[in-house]
């Protein structure tokens, strides 16, 4: 609860989703515990990652023009960013997407719509050693 534990002590999470309402909901769920950066496309996510290295990425699978799998492939090919934990978000249960994103080394997979408590729990688990 204390705010006096130093500046920038919160872990930073990059949230990538092309739906504004999802970005708003995730942001309001996480803002007490984490620094949240939201972008609405894979292209913007990659631009952000050229400059910054967040502690975790929440990445929507179904986006246009560059979907989450393509974006994840590019993140994994970035030398200084390949090790960032990624949790995929999707509205569809698609085994091919799950398998492909698992092959690309995601740490978790969350189906939309999700419960805020579940999202927080999964993020905490991703940060556990």
N, C-alpha and C positions, 0 to 999 in steps of 0.2 A: 503493500500500500504506500510506502514512503516514496516521495518524489526526490529525495535528497541523495540518491545513489549515483550521482554523476551524470553529466550530459551524455547523450548517445549510448546509454547503457542498454536500451531496448534493442532486441534483435530486429533487423529490417526484413520485411517481406514484400516481394514484388508480386502484385496480383495482375494477371493478364486475362481479360475477358472482354468480348466485344458487346456485352449487354450492360448498359449503364446501371440498371437496377441491381444486378448481381454485384458489380463493383461497389456500389453504395452499401449493400447489405454486408458484404465481407469486410469492408472498411469499418463500418460501425461495430461489427462484431469484434474486430481485432484491435481497434485503436487504443484501448486501455492497456493492452499488454505488449503491443508491438508497434514499431514504426511501419506504416503501410504506404506503399507507393502503388498507385493504380495506373495501368495503361490499357487502352482498348484495342490493341492489335499486336500480333507477333512482331511486326516490323518495328513498332515503337518499343517493344520489350527489348529487342536486339540492340536498338540505338541506346537505350538506357544502360544496357549491360556493357556497352563499349566504354562507358564512363564510370560505372558503379558496380559494386559486387554485393548484392543482398545476401542475407543469411539463408533465405528460402524463397522458392518461386512457387506460386499457385498458378497453374496454367490450364486454361480452358482448351479442350480438344477442338471443338467445332467453332472455328472462326474463319473469316475470309479476309483478304485473299490468301493469307498464309495460315494454315491450321496449326494446332498445337503440336502435332507430331513433327511437322516441318520445322517449327520454331525450336522444339526440343532438340532435333538433330543439329541445328545450327549452334545452339547453346553448348551441346556436348562437343562440338568441334572447336569451340573457343578455348584457347590454351589456359587462360586464367579463370575460366568460368565453368569448366566441364564438371567440377566437383560439387557445384551448388545442389543441395537437395531440392527435388522437384516433386510436388504433389499435383497430379492431374485432376481437373474438374471436368465432368461431362454430364450431359443430360441423357445420354444414350448408353445403354448397356451393350457395348459392341466388343465381342471377344477379340477381334483383330486389333482394335485400338489398344485394348488392355495388353495384349501380347507384345505389340510393337513398342508401346511406351515402357513396358517392363524390360524389354530387350535394351532400351536406351537408358535403363538405370533409374527409373523413378523410385521414390521411396514410399509412395502411397497413391491411392486412387479414390476419389470421392464422387459419388453420384449426386447430381443436382436433381431436385431440390434437396439441400442438406439441412440438418439442424445445426444451429450455431454452436451448441455444446459439443457436438460431434466434431465439427471443424476445429474448434480449439483443442480438443483432445488429440486429434490426429496431428496437429501442428506441434503440440508439446511432445508427442511421441517421436516425431521426426527430429527434434532437437536433442533427444536423449542419446547419450553415447552408446 
